[in-house]
């Protein structure tokens, strides 16, 4: 995945000079939603092109990559900023590639909010090309304490398929590629989990730091930004309290997710152990027979009453395990994206996480 993203980033960097020179006069306007956002953490300051502030009287133009960053910015700014989400509702966030118009939209913004990690490796090339003096960035992974992405027992790692023809040559190439990736991994250090928002505690920290950034960019609205942030943090604190109560009163402390697993921060926060089919950023969607067998056996051995899947995922595996074990199939929403209908209805991060409280209660009892 890293190699693919690096190639993409290089292509973006090569093309952005031409795209930016063209501006957006002839481009299709990117749909925006009124809300508020801001950037600036100590680490992301390195990628800022200027500390200049937007023109007074002009609404902040905020661009975000995924739904959590969009929702946090919207909650803080409400009608006092224009907030655009690049990844369309219902789309897969991990395979997102920006269009030429997306690149122009980012370059013309006052604040760009992104997560970081493998899914956003395309961002680096764009940031290097920005010439907008009012441009700032906020990286969510810089706002919280990170944990390393892990592969637990039974979890299926990335697979690389080879055609039958010239299989021997491809195997040799694959071995060289694995060696190169191992060397690259050693140089870069461990890969950190990017799904920081799945813990409500982390969400609180991100919202508070984002509010500070936004207030610094638009001081005329800093009082309302502060009030909006405090109101939203209270909702997040209630959500966090509900999860703690469910876990503390639960009969077990283990969950099984027959899908990708973006809940490492969530499980660490509430002291839960887990087994899952794939890592959180896996591009694989078809599990091996060994993975299905392992999770099926765990459900039976540990008498797990509920097997989870995540939003907008492939539900074939959870359906098969549920049929074979009698466990109930339920959604555990990671809020990596939102359906088009929920987006149009104005659903928030809190709205989407609340059903997880009841789902977790059933799974732990």
C-alpha positions, 0 to 999 in steps of 0.5 A, a space after each residue: 500500500 505504501 508503494 502505491 501511495 508514494 507513486 500516486 503522491 509523485 504523480 500529484 506533485 508533478 501535475 499540481 503546478 499546471 492545475 493550480 495555474 489554471 485556477 478554478 474558473 473553468 472547473 466545476 465548483 466543489 459542493 460545500 456545506 456551511 460549517 467551521 474548521 481550522 488547523 495547526 498543531 505543532 507538528 503540522 506547522 512544518 507544512 504550513 506555507 504561511 501564518 497569514 490569516 484569511 481576509 477579514 470579513 470573508 468566511 473561512 474556506 475549510 477542506 477536509 478529507 473524511 467525515 470525522 474531520 468534516 463533522 468536527 469542523 462543522 460542529 465548531 464553526 457552524 454557519 461561520 465557515 464553508 466546509 467541504 468534504 472531499 471523500 463523497 458520502 458512501 465512498 471507500 476512504 482508504 482508496 480515495 484519490 483526489 481529482 484535479 478539481 479536488 487538488 484545486 479546492 485544497 489549494 484555494 482553501 484557508 484550512 485543510 484538515 486530514 487524518 494522516 497515515 496510509 490513506 492520506 499519503 497522497 497529501 504530501 505531494 499536494 502540500 508541497 505545491 501549495 502557494 496560497 499564502 493563507 493556507 494552513 493544515 491540521 493533521 488529526 494524528 498530530 493531535 493525539 497519542 498514537 498507537 502502533 497498528 497491530 496484527 492480532 492472532 487469526 488476523 489475515 494480513 495483506 495478500 499478493 495474488 500472482 498469475 499462473 503464468 511466469 509464476 516463478 519470476 513473479 515470486 522472485 520479484 515478490 521476494 525482492 519487493 518484500 525485502 525492499 518494503 522491510 528495509 523501508 519499514 525499518 527506515 520509517 519506523 513502525 506504522 501508526 494506526 490512523 483511525 484516531 477518531 474511533 475513541 471518543 476521548 481522542 475525538 474530544 482532544 481533536 475538537 479542542 485543539 481544532 477549536 484553538 486553531 480555528 479561533 486563531 485563524 478567525 478571531 472575530 468568531 473565536 467566542 462562538 467557536 469556543 462555545 460551539 466546541 464546549 457544547 460538542 465536547 459535552 456530547 462527546 463526554 456523555 458518549 464516553 461515559 456511556 461506553 465506560 458504563 457498558 464495559 464496566 458492567 459487561 460480563 465479558 471484555 472481548 469483541 469479534 469483528 468479522 471485517 476490517 478492524 479500525 477500533 484499536 484506539 476504542 478498545 485500548 480506551 475501554 480495556 477490550 480485547 478483540 479478534 478480527 479478520 483484517 487490519 484497519 487499512 487492509 485492501 483485502 475484502 475476501 477472507 481466507 478459509 483459515 481466517 473464517 475458521 479461526 473466528 468461527 471457533 473463537 465465537 464458539 469457544 468463548 460463547 460470543 453472542 454478537 459478531 460485528 461488521 463495520 459500515 459499508 463493508 463486505 458482509 459475506 463473512 459476518 453472515 457466514 459466521 453468524 449462520 454457523 455459530 448462531 451469534 447475532 450479526 450487528 453493526 459497529 460503526 467506525 464512522 470512517 464515512 457516512 451514507 448519502 442519506 445520513 449525510 443529507 440528514 445532517 447526522 453527526 459523529 455522535 449520532 452515528 456512534 450512539 447506536 454502538 453503545 447498545 450494540 456493545 452492551 449486547 455483545 458483552 452480556 
